[in-house]
């Protein structure tokens, strides 16, 4: 952080002489003599004319600039609300007279300039760029560049230096935002970003020592106090508001949170209109979530998530990046523009690319968006005399990124970027990563929507992986139960486990198994020779620490050198001792699986030292590097190791104690039976968690709805909430019912209609007739519930009258393997030609109905009888 006394004395709104010159009246030659860059733009930002200074500033010839978009092609870092947004606002108002400061990250060199916008007489907008200060890009970035220049003298260094980089206290933020940090107890401002003069009235700058109540509206400060009292502004939870600040009376997005005794307030200029920048709507997010819900596999869900988030955010590439058990990463899905330079799908990246402290930060702070990699960081100003410690920006949305990470992006050819944490079971499962070759702005609403959609993908991952894990564990529990029951009927545990049905070989996808009992060795399947197994047992007895009963590895040769003689059949080993005496040992073997791993660059390449504040330099090469792996088997899951230990306990209890504790075995068997019974509970728990997650989304939508004044937007949020609720009801039925795959449709629809009527108000009624016990597959229940939600809410909306609400009858019946869902209202019916008429609302409801009909192969009939009547045949 910087001492405020070191700031220049120039007023934040002073302008250079050139900005007051009538550039339109000058001849081209006279404009070329100006020190300020001058460009004539049309209303879309296309360059119509420019002077020599503009050529120098932009680093290209006049011919290359003419006819091109200043904001999208020439200087994309200016495609932000603070520049392009102000330009559009001036065009809409028919006047372009504006003056403000802007810091260019690189055009081609970092520059702080006074920007002038003035409407011309012929419809042109005259843009002047008056240099105020040729500035360095900040010590962090310059240190990186200096270190690159000295790469020839670099030597390998300790990679753990990356782990110690203080990335949570960078002392600066990105220039698209303004930050105020206040003491949580007194609300006295103790630090602020150097660009705070851009949003505060001159009399309030610098604001150190002032209270937040002095610079922010009273209702905002009151909300912050209430949030602190309710403990809802900590651990990544934030307060979001919109507000208007003098002197420009511009609208800002405010985000506030509390961390380590500091209230952190971030202010970001909002676009005057959402359509000025790509902004995602709740309806788009809802459709994307429906597509995610329809995905059957993890790969399919990942590809849908990448596609939908790229369409939503406008990044050139969006990839789903998954961590393995060792924190190496793999791009498992990617959606990109056709000319994307470096596809990353299928590549693996070493754990050092995202070190532990960065992963810890991703676990706490969900998302990070970078508009311009080469932006000039805005330092935080603080009164050093007051002894203020550096401000911890762990949860700050506009915290600057590590210079090492920025250099990594530069090597990768990436400028604008996004990373959103994929959290599964409160663990960092992976990242949703967006890449852009040029600076790229994403509106706050779109950032929030992308984060919500990533959370929805995480829930789908949890569901898909949870069901797959349950199925595999269930199969092994069944097998282990049969083995234990066989032990209870046998006097020879070795014969029971190696010659019965099933045997040890049927567990854990092993290709070989064996038992060492005293000096005897019994083997089944593909195993090392008997002497080698006996030597392996002796080594395990000697090397395994006291108290440990199991050993597992997928690279046995790294632990036991003699295993090099039989890696083809026994590269993987799972061993469990029976009892503390270690006289008896159960063994499972897996063969070598020769494989190739395609890395994004050589993972063994040494880390190079940097200079100044940059400890190390990230690697530069991301070319495909293929590693051939030998001596590895497929890995063993941790729960399989636990099952092996349990089986060893069963052997000890049943055989080695000569049935003296047969009651203990009976209890163990009962435990196994209970585990088998828990298979239903496991699946129901999955559905219960999904239902709870959907209810959280519904609550989020209700909260957002209460903050919106526009009736149409409020209605859209209500409809979205109803749709999410309908899916939650299906999961509730799965959780409450007896079947794991079938849903009682009548009961589900009846509960859903009751909820819809309650949401609509007392004036509306739903009469329900349902055939009891009509069971349908889960997929059909979701589709029919969403169709019911759309038709019933439409009836409430259009069939009701002011003096009385709508009365809707819903009938659910079945027969001959089909389902008939009939929904009728007492309104005036459907008008003639309604099929081709323009929708009264957004038309999303009918699109959703048609999509659901197609998904389950159903059809719908529409007729008028006292009112509109819809019959779905599925």
N, C-alpha and C positions, 0 to 999 in steps of 0.2 A: 504494500500500500504506500501511497505517496502523501507527503505533507502538503496540505492545502496552500501553505504559504509559498510553495514553489510554482504555483499556477501563474500563467501570464496574466497581465492586467487588462488585456483587451476585453472589451464588453462582448457578451455573447451574441449581440445583434448588430454590432458595427459592421459596415460594409465597405469594401474598397471603392475607389473612385470609379473603376470601370463599370461597376454594377449600376451606377447612376447615369451612365452615358446612354443616350438614345441610339442604340446600335443599329436600329432599323434605318435611321436616316443617313448612316455612314455608307460610303462607297465600299466595295469589296477590298480595295487597296487600303482604305483607312481602317477597316476592321482587321486587316492583316497586321497593322502596326500596333494593335492593342496587345498588352501582356496577358490579358484574360482570354481564355478560350471562348469562342462565340459559335453557336450552332443554331440554325433555323430548323425547327421540327414541325411536322404536321401534327394534327390532333391525335394520331396514333403513335407518335414518337419516332417517325421515320425522318432521317436526316435529309434536309433539302439543301442546306448550304453550311459551310464552316470556314473558319479562318485558320491561319497558320498555327496559332497557339493551340487551337483545338487538335490539330494534327499531332503536335508535339505531345500534348497531354495524353491523347489516346494511343500514341505510338503507332500510327498508321497513316497512310497517305489519304489525301482528300478524296481521290477517286475510289479508294476502298471503303470510305465511310458513307458516301452519298448513296441514298436509296436503301439504307439498312437501318434496322431498329436500334436506336441508341441504347434502350433499356434491355432488350433481349439479346442482341448480338454484339454490340460494341462494348458496353460496360454493364454486364449482367449484375454486378454487385449493386448497381443503382436500382435494380428491379425490386424495390422494397417500399413499404408505405411511406417511409421518411423521405423518399425522392419521387419514385414513380407514382405513388399514391397522391402526393401533393400536386404533381403534374396533372393527373387525371381530374382531380378536384377543381383545379384552375380552369381546365378545358370545359368542364361541365358548367361552370359558373360564367363562362364567357369572358373571363379575365384571367390572365396568367401572372399578374403582378404579385410575386412572392420573393422572399429572400430568407435563406436559412443556411446553416453550416452543414457540410457533409464531409466525411473522411473516407477517401477512396483507399481500398486496400492495396491496389496495384493497377495503375492506368498509364504507363506501365510501372510507375513507382508510387509508393505510399504518399498521400497528399491530403492535407486538410485545406478545404477550399470554401469560399463563400459562393453559394449558388443563387443565381438570379433567374427568375422566370417572368417574362413580360409578353403580353398578347400583342401581336402585330396587327396592322391595319388590314392585312390581306388574309387573315385567318391563321397565320403562322404563329408559333410560340418561339420566342427568342430565348435561348438558354445561354447564360454566361457562367463560366467557371473561373473564378478569380482566386488563384493560389494565395493562401494565407501563410502556410508553413509547410515546407518540405520536411517530412518527418520520417524517422526510422520506423520500421514496422514493429518496434518493440524489442527489448533485449532478448526475449525468449526466441523469437523467430530469427533474429539476426545471429544469435549464437549457433543455431542449427546450421544456417547457411555458412558461417565461418568454419564450423566443424567439417562440413562437406568439402570445403576447399582444401582442408588439411588432411583429407582421408589417406593420403599416401603415407603419412607417418603413423597411422593408427595401428594398434596392436590389440589382440584379443583381451577382453576385460571380463570381470565377473558379471554375468547377466543379472545377478540379484540387485545390481544398482538400479535397475528399472523398478524393482519392488519398493525402493525407498524414495521414489520421486514424490514430493508433496502435492499430488494432483488435486487434492480437495481444498487447498488454500492457494490458488494461483495468484491471488491479489488483483485480478482483473476479470472483466466480463466482455461479452461480445458487444459490438457497437450498436446493434439494433435495439438495445434495451438500456434503461437507466435503473440504477440500484440505489436504495437507501437502506442502511443498517442502523437499527435503533436498539437501545437497551430494553430488554423485555419488561423490566420492572417500571422504569420511568418513562419509556418511549422517547427518550432523548436520542437524537441522531448522533451516532459515534463515527460513522463512515458513510461515504457516498461515492458514486462513480463520477469521474471527472467530467462526464458529459451531462451532469444533472442540470447545468445551465440551459440545456436545450429545451427542458420542459418546465422549469421553475421560473416564476416571475423574478426579475432582476433583484428586487428587494429581498428575496429569500435565498439568494446565492452569495457565498457558500452556506449550506444549511447546517453545518456541524454546530452542535450545541442547541439547535432548535428542537422543538418537540414535533413528532409526527402530526399532532393536532394542528400545527401551524401550517403545514404544507399539504395536507390531505383533507378531503371533506370529512365532516364530523361523522357521517354515517359509516364511512369506511373505517375510521379509527374505532368507532363503537363496535363494528363487526370483528375487528382484530382483537379488541379486549374481550369480547364474548367468546371468541374462539380459543383464546388463551385460558379463560376461566373454565371452559368445557374440555380442554385438552384435545382439541380437534385440529390443531395447527402444527403438530409435531410428527416425527417419523415419516416424513414425506407427504403428509396430508396438508392441503393448501386451501387458502381462501381465494376465490376468483371473483372479480368484479370488473365492471366497465365504468369509467368516469371521464369527465371533461375537466381539463386544467387550463387556467389562464397562463400566459397572456394570449396564446394563439387560439384558445377555445377548441383545441383538438381533442379527439376521443382516444383514450388509452385503455389497453387491457392491463389490469393489475393482478398480480399473483403474490400472495404473502404467505410466509411460513415462519415458524419459530424453531431455532436450533441453537443449542448451547448458550442460552441466555440472550440471544439476539433475535430481533424481529427483522427478517429479510423481506424487503418490498421490492418487487421488480415491475417496472412500467415499460410497456411496449406500445408504440404508436399503432393504432388499429386502422385497417383500411376503411376509407369512407363508405365504400359499398363492398359487400362480399364478392360480387362478380368481378371486381378489379383484379383479384387474385384467385387462383384455384382454391375453392372452399368446398369441403365435403359437407353434405347434408345428412341429418339423421336417417333419412330414407335410404340413402346410398349405403350407409353403414348397416342398416337393417337387412337389406337385400344381400350384402356381403356375408352377414352372419348366417342367413338362411342357407347360402351356398356352403359355408363352412360346416353347418350341421349335417348337410347331405353327404359330406365326404366320408368314405368308408375306411380309407387307409391313411396312415400318417403322411406318406408321400403325396397323396391326393390333397389332403388338407393343407400341407405346406405350400404346394404349388398354387392352390386357390388363394391362400393368404398373401403370397408374394404378388400375385396378379392384381388382387383387389387393392392392396396397399399402394402398389405403384400407380394404379389408375387414380387413386384417391389423392396421392401426394405429388405426382408428376415427376418423381425421380426417374432417371434414365435406367437405373437398375435397382431392383429390390431383391435381396436374397435372404433365405432363412438359414441361419448359422447355428449349428448344434454342437454342444460340448460333449466329449466322451468322458470316461471315468478319470482320465489323466489330464483333463482340461485342454486337450488338443481340440481344435475346431474343424468342422466340415460343413461346406455349403451343400445342403440337401435339396434346396429348391431355389430357382432364380427366374425372375421375369425381367426382361430387358428390351430396350429398343433394338431394332435390327442391326444397327451399326456399332453396337457396344463393343469397345475395344478389347476387353479382357474378361470373357466369361469365367466365372469362378465355380460353377456348379461341378460337384464331384471332387474338388480339390480339398486337401486337408492342410491345416495350418497349425504349427507348433504352439504349445501353451504359452511360450514366451511372447507371442504376438499380442496377447491380451494378458498381462501379468496379474498376479493375485490381487494386488491392491486395486487394479482397475475392475476386476471381476467383483470385488467387494463393493466398489462404488456402484456398479451396475445393479447389484442386489438391492441397494438402498434407494437409489434414484432411478426411476423407471425409464426415462427417455432423455435423449440429447439430440438436438438439431443444430447443425452448423450451416449458416447461410454461405459464408465465404471463408474458406480455409486460410486465405491470405489477408483476412481483415486485420486492422490495427487494434489490438486489445485496448480496452478502456480501463485504466488503472483505478483502483479504489483509493480514495483520499481519506486520510485519518489524521487526527491530531496526535502525533507521536508523544507529545508532552503529557498527554493524558494516560499514557501507558497502555493503549488499546492493543490487544493481541490481534494477530491476523484473523480475518473473518473466515470462518469455515463455510465453504460454499458447496458442501456435499449435496444438498437438496436444491440448490439454485438452478433454475432452468437455463439461464444464460451464462453459466460459468464457462470460462475459456478452457479449451482443451489443452492437454499436455503438449509441449513442443515436440516431444518424441512422437506422439501420435499424429501430429500435424505433418511431420516429416514422413511418417509411414504413409499417410494419405497422399502426399506429394509423390512419393515413389510409386504408389499404386495408380497415379493419374487421376485422382479424385479431388474435387473441389468442395461442392456442397455435399453434405452427408447427414445421415440420420441413424440412430441406433436406439432400439426399444427393447427392453429386457423381456424375455419370455420366461416367466416364473411358473414352475410346475411344482406343486406341493412345497411352496416356500423355498424352492431351490432354483438357482440360475440354470435353467435347462439350455438356453441359447439366446440368440439375439436376432431381431428383425433389423436388417441393415439396408439403408438406402444410399446409393451413390449417384453423383452427378458430376460431369466433367467440367462444369462451369458453376459459378455461384448460383444458389437455388434457394428461393424464399418459399416457406410453407406457412400458410396462415394459421393462427393459434387454434381456430376451430378444427382445422384439418389435422393438426398435430394431436389434439385431444381424440378425434375420431380414430386416427391411426393407432393410438395407444389402446383405446377400447377394443378395436378389432384385434390387436395383438393379444390382449387379455382373453378375448373369445377364442383365438387360436390356441392359447395355452390351456384353456378349459377343455377344448376338443382333444388336445394331445393327452391330457390327463385321463380323459375318458377312454380314448383308443388304447393307450398303453396300459391303463388299469384293467380293461377287459381282457387284453391279451395276456397280461401277467396272471390274472385270476384263472384263465383257462389253463395255462401251463402249470400253475401251482396245483390246481384242482386235479389234473392228471397225475401229478407226482404224489399228491396226498392219497389218491385212490390206490396207486401202486404201492406206496409205503404201508398203507393200511392192510393190503393183502399180504405183504411180506410179514408184517407183525402177526397177523392172524395165523399165518403158516408156522411161525416160530412157536406159537402157543401149543401147537399140535405135534411138535417134533422134539425128539430128545437129542438131536444132533444139529446144532445151528449151522454148521458149515454145509451139510447136505441140504438143509432147508433153503439156504440163501444161494446155493450154486446149482442145485439140481431140481428145484421145485418150479412152480409156475405161479408168479413170475420169479425172476432171479435178480441178483444185484445188477446184472447187465442191462436190465430194463429201465434202470434209473439214470437220470441226468444226461441222456444222449451219449453215454459212454460207449466206446467200441471194445473195451476190455475191462475186466474186473477181477478181483481176487481177494482171498482171505489168507492172512498169515496167522496161524494159531500155534503158539509155542514155536516149534521148529518145522511144523507142517505147512505146506503151501498148496493152496487149491486155486486154480485159475480158470477163467471162462472168457471166451472171445479172444481178440487180438491183444496180446500182452507181451512184455519182455520175458525172457527165459527165466525159469525158476531160480537159478542162482542169482541172477540180476535182481529179481524181486526180493529175495532174501537179503541181499546186500542193501537194497533200498530201504527195507524195514529196519535194518540195523542202523543205517544212517539217520533215519527219522527218530529212532529212540534216543540217539546220542545228541542230535542237533536241536530237537524241538524243546523249547524252554519248559521247565516244570510248571504244571498246572494247565498247559495247553494240550488239547486233545486232537486238534485238527490241523491239517496243512493243505494248502491249495496253491497252485500255480499253473499258468498257461505256458511257461517257459522253463521246464524242469532242468534243462541243461545249464541254465544260469546258476542254479542252486546246487546241483549234484552233477559234477563233471562226468562221471561214468555214463550218464544218460545220453551222451553224445553218440553212443553205439546203437541206440534204439529210438532216436527222435522221430523216425517215421511213424512209429506205432504208439509212442508214449511221450509226446511233448507236453501234454497236460496231465496233471495228477491231482486227485482229490483223495485225501487219506484221513481216516478217523480211527483213533485208538479206542478200544473197548476197555473201559476201566482205567484206574490210575496205575495199575501194575504194568501196563503196556505190553502184555503178553500176546494180545490178540489185536489184529489190525485189519480194517476194511479198506480196500483200495479200488479206485476207479481210474481208468486211463482214457485219454483222448489222443488221436493222432496229430501229427504235424499237418498244418494246413498252409502249404506254400501260397503266398499271396503277394500282390504288389499294392503298395500304397502310393497314390499320386499326391504329392505335396505341392503347395504353391510356393516353390523355391526350396532350396536345400535346407532342411531343418537343422542340420549339424553345423551350418555356417556360423563362425564365431561372431559375437557381438562386438562392435567397435566403439571406442571411447569418443565422446564429444568434447566440447569445451564450454567454459562459462557455466551457466545454469543447466546445460544439457548434459546429463551424465553419460548417456550412450546414444549411439545412432542406430535406428532401425534398419533392417536389411532392405536392399534396393531391388533385389530380383524376386519376381513372382512367376517366373517361367515354370512350366510343369517339370517337376523333378520326381522321378519314379524310384521308389525304394523297394527292393525285393526282400521280403521277410521270410526267414527260415527259422525252424525251431520253435514256432508258435502254434498253439492250438487255439480253438475257439475258447473264449473266457468262460469261467464258471460264475454263475450268479451267486450273490452272498446268501440268498435264502436256500440255495441248494446245499451249501456248506452246513447251514443250520439243520437241514433235514438229515444230512449224513450223520451229524452228531447225535440227533435224536434216535436214529436207527441204531447207532452204536450203544446208546443208553438202553434201548429195548433189548438188544442182544445180551447186555450185561444183566439186565433184570430177569430175563426169561431163562437163559441157559446157564450162564456162568455162576449164578447163585443157586442152580439146581432146583429151581422152582420153589425155593424157600420163601420167596416173596411173590408168589403168584398173584396175591391180592394187588401188589403194586403194578404188576403187568396188566391186570384187569382194569385198574384205574388208567394206565397209560393207553390201553386200547379204547377205553371210553373217551379219553381225550382226543384220540385220533378220530373216533366217530363224530365227536362234536366238531372237530375241524372240518370233517366232510359236510356236516350240516351247515356249517358257516358259509358254504359257497353261496347260498341264497343271500345271506346277510351281506356278503362282500359286494355282490352285484347291486343289491338294494342300496348299499351305502354309496356306491358310485352314482346311482340315480338320485339319491338324496342330496349329494354334493352338487350335482349339476343343477338340481332344482333350486338349491340355495343360491348357487351362483347366478341363475337366471333371476331370482328374486332380488338379488343385489343390483343387477342391471336394471330391473324394473324400478327399484327405489331410486337409482341414479337418474333415470328418465323423469320420474316424478319430481325429483329435486330440481332438475334442469327446467322442467315445465313451469315450476313456480317462479322461476327467475325471468320468464319471458312474458312480455306484455302483448305481443302480437297474437291475436286470436287464431289466425291460421297456423302459426307455428305451435301454439299451445295444443291445437287440435291434432297436429301431426305427431307431437310427443305423446298425446293420449292414445292415438291409434297404435303407435309403435309399442307403447307399454302394454296394450291389450294383446298384441301379437306375441310379445315375449312371454306374457302370462299364460297364453294358450299352450306354448311349448312346455312351460313349467308344470302345468296341470297334467300333461301326459307323463312326465317324469314322476310326479306325485302319485299317479295311478300305478305306475310300475313299482314304486317303492311300497305302496300299500297293498298291492295285489299279491296273488299267490304265484303267478307265472312270471318268469324272467324275460320272456320275449313277447308276450301277448298283453294287451291292454283292454279292460272293460270299457268299450266305447261309450255305452249309454251313461255309465256313471261319470266318466270323464267329461262328456259333453254337458251333462246336467250340472256338475260343479262349475264348469266354465261359464255356462249361461247364467248361473246364479251370481258369479263374480261380475260378469258384464252388466247385468241388471243393476247390481249394487253400485258400480262405477257410474252408470248412466243417470241414476236418480230415481226417486220414488214414483215418478209419473210413468215410468216405463215398466212393462211386465213381460215375462217370458213364461209360456206354458209349455211344459216338457212332457213328452211321451217317449219312453225308451224301452226297448225290449231288454229284459234283464239278462245278464250273462253273455252279451254279445261281444265275444273276444276277437280283436283284430291285431295284426302285427303292429309293432311300435311305429314303423315308418308310415303306415296308413293312418295311425292315430294322430301323428303330428300334422300330416297334411289335412285331414278332416277337421282337426281342431282349429287350424289356421283359417280354413274356409269358413267354418262356423263363426269365428271371430269377425271376419270381414262382413259376412251377410247380416249377422245380428246387429253389429254396430252401424252398418248402413241403414238398416231398418229403423233403428233409434234416430238416426240423423235425418232421414228423408221421409219416413212414413208417419212420424208423429205430428200432432197438431198442437198449436199453442195452448188450447184449452184442455188438452189431454195428451198424454204420451202415446207411444206406440205399444200395441199389443202384438207380440210375436209368438208364434207356435213353432216348436221344434219337435220333429219326430225322427227317431232313430229305430230302424227295423232291419232285419236280415232275412235271408232265405236263399237256399240253393247256392251257398257259397258266396253270395253277394251281400253288399250293404247298401241300404237306401237311407240317405239323409235328406230330410225335407224341412225347409225353413220358409214360413209364410208370415206376412204381416197384414195389418188391416188398413193399409194406406190406400192411395188412389191407383196403385199399380204402376207398371212400367209403361212409359209413353211409346207410341208407335215409332218404329225406326230407332229404338234406343241402342240397338247393336252398333249402328254406325255413327251415332251422335257423339259429340264431344263430351268427355267425362266432366261431371260437375266439380270434382276436386282435382287431385293430382293424377288420378287414374292408376295409382299404385295398387290399390286394393284389387281391382279386376285383374291387373297383371299378376299379382300374387296368387289369386284364385286359379288363373289359367296355368301358372307354373306348377301349383300343387296338383291340379288335375292331371297334367302331363306326367308328373313324377310318379303317380300311382296308377296311371292308365285308366282314369275315370272320366265320366262325362257329366254334363249338367243340362237339365231341361228347365226352361223358364216359361211361366204362364201367368196370366192375370185371372184371378178368381177372388173377388172381394178385395183383393190387394195383390201385391207381387208374391209369387210362389216359386221357389227355387228347389229343384230336386236333383241331388247328386247320386249317381249310380256308380258304385265302386266295387 
